[in-house]
Amino acid sequence: MNLTLRPFSASDYPTLTALYNRCRPDAPITEAFLRHFDATHEDDLLVNLLAERRGETGDLEVARRLVGAVWAFRDQPGEPQVHLDVLLHPAEDANALALKLQAAHYAKAQGGRVIVTQNHTTNRPMLGLNETLGFVRQPAWITLKKVL
């Protein structure tokens, strides 16, 4: 994997919010939403990591660019089911498998026996990757819309 994973810190919220909105422009979020999500899952959050790409710019100055994030949390402390959310910039699709496997390995090491993840219906590459990794589709609600 050409990415470096590092722990998330509170100073990362603005950058993470911008990354999320670049990755999912159809469903933008606010920094306040991310802070609320993390606060809501504070007791059951297993890992919150950021994926950075390091590159050279100018006179070999090293630049870091945030390209992804991983959250793993439980609905209830101690339960064997772990929810896994991987956010990765579309330009980094080649690293999706490695990032997902590393996150799943971490969840298993924390005692998870079942991993649940979500997938947007229009994100066919990630849906295919999830199915390749053995994730099975579950029944879901479908949103219907009618223009009046």
C-alpha positions in Angstrom: 0.0 0.0 0.0 1.4 3.4 -1.0 -0.3 5.1 1.9 0.7 5.9 5.4 -2.0 5.3 8.1 -1.9 7.5 11.2 -4.2 8.1 14.2 -6.9 10.8 13.8 -6.7 14.0 15.9 -9.2 16.8 16.6 -7.2 19.2 14.4 -8.0 16.9 11.4 -11.7 17.7 11.3 -11.6 20.5 8.7 -9.4 18.4 6.3 -11.4 15.3 6.8 -14.7 17.2 6.2 -13.2 18.5 2.9 -12.1 15.0 1.9 -15.5 13.5 2.7 -17.2 16.1 0.6 -14.8 15.5 -2.4 -15.4 11.8 -2.2 -19.1 12.0 -1.7 -20.3 15.2 -3.4 -23.9 13.9 -3.6 -24.2 13.8 0.2 -22.0 16.6 1.7 -21.5 16.8 5.4 -20.4 19.5 7.9 -17.5 19.4 10.3 -20.1 19.6 13.1 -21.7 16.3 11.8 -18.3 14.5 11.9 -17.6 15.8 15.4 -21.1 14.7 16.5 -20.6 11.2 14.9 -17.3 10.7 16.8 -18.8 12.0 20.0 -21.7 9.6 19.6 -19.4 6.6 19.1 -16.7 7.7 21.6 -17.2 4.7 23.9 -17.4 2.1 21.1 -14.9 3.5 18.6 -12.2 0.9 18.0 -10.1 2.9 15.5 -10.2 6.1 13.6 -7.3 6.3 11.2 -6.4 8.6 8.3 -4.6 7.5 5.1 -2.1 9.9 3.7 0.0 9.9 0.6 3.5 11.3 0.8 5.0 12.8 -2.3 7.8 15.1 -3.4 7.2 18.6 -4.5 9.6 21.3 -5.6 13.1 20.8 -4.0 12.3 17.4 -2.6 10.0 18.9 0.0 7.8 16.2 1.3 4.1 16.9 1.0 1.4 14.9 2.7 -2.1 14.7 1.2 -5.1 13.1 3.0 -6.7 10.6 0.7 -8.7 8.3 3.0 -10.1 7.4 6.4 -11.1 4.3 8.4 -13.6 4.1 11.2 -14.3 0.9 13.1 -16.9 0.9 15.9 -19.4 -1.3 17.7 -23.1 -0.6 18.3 -22.6 -1.8 21.9 -19.3 -2.2 23.8 -18.2 -5.8 23.8 -20.5 -7.0 21.0 -18.9 -9.2 18.4 -20.2 -7.2 15.4 -17.9 -4.4 14.1 -19.1 -1.7 11.7 -16.4 -0.7 9.3 -16.5 2.5 7.2 -13.7 3.1 4.7 -13.6 6.5 2.9 -11.1 6.6 0.0 -10.7 9.3 -2.6 -11.6 7.9 -6.1 -8.1 8.5 -7.4 -6.8 6.1 -4.8 -9.0 3.1 -5.8 -5.9 1.0 -6.3 -5.3 1.1 -2.5 -8.9 0.2 -1.6 -8.3 -3.5 -1.2 -5.2 -3.0 1.0 -6.9 -0.4 3.2 -10.1 -2.5 3.6 -8.0 -5.6 4.5 -5.9 -3.7 7.0 -9.1 -2.3 8.7 -10.7 -5.7 8.7 -7.6 -7.3 10.3 -7.6 -4.6 13.0 -11.3 -5.2 13.7 -10.7 -8.9 14.1 -7.7 -8.3 16.4 -10.1 -6.3 18.6 -12.4 -9.2 19.0 -14.8 -8.6 16.1 -16.3 -11.8 14.7 -18.7 -10.1 12.3 -17.9 -7.1 10.2 -20.6 -4.9 8.7 -19.9 -2.2 6.1 -22.0 0.0 3.9 -21.8 0.7 0.2 -23.4 3.4 -1.9 -25.4 1.7 -4.7 -23.7 3.8 -7.4 -20.2 2.9 -6.2 -19.8 -0.3 -8.3 -16.0 -0.7 -7.8 -16.3 -0.8 -4.0 -19.4 -3.0 -4.1 -17.5 -5.5 -6.2 -14.5 -5.3 -3.8 -16.8 -5.9 -0.8 -18.4 -8.9 -2.5 -14.9 -10.3 -3.5 -13.9 -10.0 0.2 -17.0 -12.1 1.2 -19.4 -9.4 2.3 -23.0 -10.4 1.6 -25.7 -7.9 0.7 -28.4 -7.5 3.3 -32.0 -6.3 2.8 -32.1 -2.6 2.6 -34.6 0.3 2.4 -35.0 1.9 -1.0 -35.8 5.6 -1.2 -38.4 6.4 -3.8 -39.0 9.9 -5.2 -41.8 11.4 -7.4 -41.7 14.9 -8.8 -45.0 16.7 -8.6 
